[in-house]
Amino acid sequence: MTTVSAYESNENSTISTYFQIDDTWKMATGKGVSIAVVDSGIDTTHADLQGKVKQSVEARADHKRVVFEPSEVGDSAGHGTACASIISRIAPDAEFGSIKVLGASGLGDGIAFLAGLEYAVKNKYQIINLSLGTTKPQFFSPLHDLLDRAYQAGCIVVAAANNLPQPSFPSVFSSSLISVSKHEDSDPFNFGFRYGEVIELTAPGVNIRTAWLNNSHKSLTGNSFACPHIVGVIALLLEKHPELTPFQVKSALYAIAQENQDKKKLAEAAKQNDSQDKILR
């Protein structure tokens, strides 16, 4: 049983939250939970993802605006497919929306990225996976405003940190989303928490087996692949506790991560004591 206790502050008040979550969420499958993957698309024909993608749209420039049209292109880069497959491995019954904003090289336009995120919010996806970002300062304010709208709409946005030692948006906006970087542990439930850091959560992101183009698989490393691990965990939590707000989900993740770290410290201490006992004998 995990006890969650936290405070949420805004301009006018401070709200406390207290609730408990038992470990049955780990046995959930993500059934009934909708997840938007804003990325390079998803290969809906891949054996790992067949029947799981309920909507596929693609960004298209229409004069000075971006519109989204139904797409059968799938994924020409592999990145979105890889992210979706990680989520699906943790939450196999979750439903996906593929919002394609990146091209074959895995690169895209910041305006299309913004539009893709806005599309996911307007279509009320419960969780939004953003294994992408931008370092361009002109997108700071519009992304910040859009994330505030997502938060108020009840959408849980999860963003990957930049792989390079340079802040990227939106992962640095930790007040209105959940930011994730990689660690080497392979257990998706053993995610970590770095109190006081801008990027607070850590999850598996080293040599992760993922689905790839042409019905293949690939081992990949990066923060992009840590992010969907947390998305998968959130899908399980929401299946069991659909009433949770974005703030409550973030608080629950922090509490579970703290428990993980406490267990790790106890195990290390027990191992050290055992080693000392052997030396004394």
C-alpha positions in Angstrom: 0.0 0.0 0.0 1.4 3.4 -1.1 0.3 6.5 0.9 0.3 9.6 -1.2 0.4 13.0 0.5 1.2 16.3 -1.2 0.2 19.9 -1.6 -0.7 21.8 -4.8 -0.4 25.5 -4.8 -1.7 28.1 -7.1 -2.1 31.9 -7.0 -5.1 31.8 -4.7 -4.8 28.7 -2.5 -3.0 25.6 -1.4 -4.8 22.3 -1.8 -3.7 19.1 0.0 -4.2 15.7 -1.3 -4.1 12.4 0.6 -5.0 9.0 -0.7 -3.7 5.4 -0.8 -3.0 3.1 -3.7 -2.6 -0.7 -3.2 -0.3 -2.7 -5.5 -3.1 -4.1 -7.6 -2.4 -1.4 -10.2 0.7 -3.4 -11.2 -1.7 -6.2 -12.4 -3.7 -3.8 -14.6 -3.4 -3.7 -18.4 -4.3 -0.1 -19.3 -7.8 -1.1 -20.5 -9.9 1.9 -21.4 -7.0 4.3 -21.2 -6.3 6.6 -24.2 -2.7 7.5 -25.1 -1.6 10.0 -27.7 1.9 9.5 -29.2 3.0 12.8 -30.7 5.9 11.6 -32.8 6.9 10.2 -36.2 3.7 8.1 -36.5 3.1 4.5 -35.5 3.4 1.4 -37.7 -0.1 0.0 -37.3 0.9 -3.2 -39.2 3.6 -4.2 -36.7 2.8 -7.4 -34.9 3.4 -5.8 -31.5 0.8 -3.1 -32.2 -1.9 -4.5 -34.5 -5.3 -3.5 -33.5 -4.1 -1.1 -30.8 -4.0 2.2 -32.7 -7.5 3.6 -32.9 -6.6 6.9 -34.7 -3.8 8.0 -37.0 -3.5 11.5 -38.2 -0.7 13.5 -39.8 0.2 17.2 -39.8 -0.1 19.1 -43.0 0.7 22.7 -43.7 -2.3 24.6 -45.0 -1.1 28.1 -45.9 -0.2 29.6 -42.5 -1.8 27.0 -40.3 -1.3 23.3 -39.5 -4.2 20.9 -40.1 -4.4 17.2 -39.3 -5.8 14.6 -41.7 -6.3 10.9 -41.4 -3.1 9.1 -42.3 -2.2 5.6 -43.6 1.5 6.5 -43.9 2.3 4.8 -40.6 5.9 5.6 -39.5 8.7 6.3 -41.8 11.3 7.0 -39.0 10.7 4.2 -36.5 10.8 6.5 -33.4 7.1 6.7 -32.7 6.6 2.9 -33.3 9.4 2.2 -30.8 7.8 4.4 -28.1 4.4 3.0 -28.7 5.7 -0.6 -28.4 7.3 0.2 -25.0 4.0 1.6 -23.7 2.1 -1.4 -25.1 4.4 -3.9 -23.4 3.5 -2.4 -20.0 -0.1 -1.6 -20.8 -1.1 -4.0 -23.5 -4.8 -3.0 -23.5 -4.3 0.7 -23.8 -5.6 2.5 -26.9 -3.3 4.6 -29.0 -3.7 7.7 -31.1 -0.8 8.4 -33.5 -0.2 12.1 -34.1 2.5 12.3 -36.8 4.5 15.5 -36.7 8.0 14.2 -37.5 9.3 13.2 -41.0 11.4 10.3 -42.2 14.6 11.6 -40.6 12.9 12.0 -37.2 13.0 15.8 -37.5 10.1 18.1 -37.7 8.9 21.7 -37.4 8.2 23.3 -34.0 4.9 24.7 -35.2 3.7 21.2 -36.2 4.9 19.9 -32.8 2.8 22.6 -31.0 -0.2 21.8 -33.2 0.2 18.1 -32.5 0.2 18.6 -28.8 -2.9 20.9 -29.1 -4.6 18.3 -31.2 -4.1 15.7 -28.5 -5.4 18.1 -25.8 -8.5 19.0 -27.8 -9.3 15.4 -28.5 -9.0 14.7 -24.7 -6.4 12.0 -24.7 -5.8 11.0 -21.1 -2.0 10.6 -21.5 0.2 12.3 -24.0 3.7 10.9 -24.8 6.2 13.5 -25.9 9.5 11.8 -26.6 10.6 14.9 -28.5 11.3 18.5 -27.8 12.8 21.8 -29.0 15.6 24.0 -27.8 14.3 27.0 -29.8 13.4 29.9 -27.4 10.5 31.2 -29.5 8.5 28.1 -28.5 9.0 28.6 -24.8 5.9 30.8 -24.2 3.4 29.0 -26.5 4.5 25.6 -25.2 4.2 26.8 -21.6 0.7 28.2 -22.2 -0.4 25.0 -24.0 0.8 22.8 -21.2 -1.1 24.8 -18.7 -4.3 24.2 -20.8 -3.5 20.5 -21.0 -3.1 20.4 -17.2 -6.4 22.2 -16.7 -8.1 19.9 -19.2 -7.0 16.8 -17.2 -4.5 15.6 -19.8 -1.3 14.0 -18.3 1.7 15.1 -20.4 4.9 13.1 -20.1 8.0 14.5 -21.8 11.5 13.1 -22.4 14.5 15.2 -21.3 17.0 16.2 -23.9 19.8 13.6 -24.5 22.3 16.5 -24.8 23.4 18.6 -21.8 21.1 21.4 -22.9 17.6 22.2 -21.6 14.8 21.5 -24.1 11.2 22.4 -24.1 8.8 21.2 -22.8 10.6 18.8 -20.5 11.9 21.7 -18.3 8.3 22.7 -17.5 8.1 20.3 -14.6 5.2 22.1 -12.9 2.7 21.2 -15.6 4.0 17.9 -16.9 6.0 14.9 -15.9 9.6 14.9 -17.1 11.7 11.8 -17.5 15.4 10.8 -18.1 16.9 7.4 -18.5 18.6 5.0 -16.0 20.1 1.6 -16.5 17.6 -0.5 -14.5 15.4 -2.7 -16.7 12.4 -3.1 -14.4 9.6 -0.6 -15.6 8.1 -0.5 -12.1 11.5 0.4 -10.5 11.5 4.0 -11.6 13.3 6.6 -9.6 12.8 10.1 -8.3 15.4 12.9 -8.1 14.0 15.4 -5.6 14.7 19.0 -6.5 15.9 18.3 -10.0 14.2 19.8 -13.1 13.9 16.4 -14.6 12.6 14.5 -11.6 11.8 11.0 -12.7 14.1 8.3 -14.1 13.1 5.1 -15.9 14.6 2.4 -18.0 16.2 3.8 -21.1 19.4 1.8 -21.9 19.4 -1.0 -24.5 15.6 -1.2 -24.6 14.1 -3.7 -27.0 11.5 -2.0 -29.1 9.4 -2.5 -32.2 10.9 -1.1 -35.4 10.1 -0.7 -39.1 9.3 -3.6 -41.3 8.0 -5.7 -38.5 11.4 -5.8 -36.9 12.9 -5.0 -33.5 15.7 -2.9 -32.3 17.6 -2.2 -29.0 17.7 1.5 -28.3 19.1 3.9 -25.7 18.0 7.4 -24.8 15.6 9.5 -22.8 13.0 9.1 -25.6 12.6 5.5 -24.5 12.5 6.2 -20.8 9.5 8.5 -21.3 7.1 5.7 -22.5 7.9 3.5 -19.6 6.4 6.2 -17.3 3.4 6.6 -19.7 2.8 2.8 -19.4 2.9 2.9 -15.6 0.4 5.9 -15.6 -2.0 3.9 -17.9 -2.0 1.1 -15.3 -2.7 3.6 -12.5 -5.5 5.3 -14.4 -7.2 2.0 -15.2 -7.4 1.3 -11.5 -8.0 4.9 -10.4 -9.6 6.8 -13.3 -10.6 9.7 -11.0 -7.0 10.8 -10.4 -6.0 14.3 -11.6 -2.7 15.1 -13.2 -1.4 16.5 -9.9 -2.5 13.3 -8.1 -0.9 11.1 -10.7 2.4 13.0 -10.4 2.2 12.8 -6.6 1.5 9.0 -6.8 4.5 8.5 -9.0 6.8 10.4 -6.6 5.5 8.4 -3.7 6.0 5.0 -5.5 9.5 6.1 -6.6 10.4 7.0 -3.1 9.3 3.6 -1.9 11.4 2.1 -4.7 14.5 4.0 -3.5 13.8 3.1 0.2 13.6 -0.6 -0.7 16.9 -0.3 -2.7 18.7 1.3 0.3 17.4 -1.4 2.6 18.6 -4.1 0.2 22.0 -2.5 -0.2 22.3 -2.2 3.6 21.3 -5.9 4.1 23.9 -6.9 1.5 26.6 -4.9 3.1 25.8 -6.3 6.6 25.9 -9.8 5.1 29.3 -9.2 3.6 30.6 -7.9 6.9 29.2 -11.0 8.7 31.1 -13.2 6.2 34.4 -11.3 6.9 34.0 -11.7 10.7 33.4 -15.4 10.4 
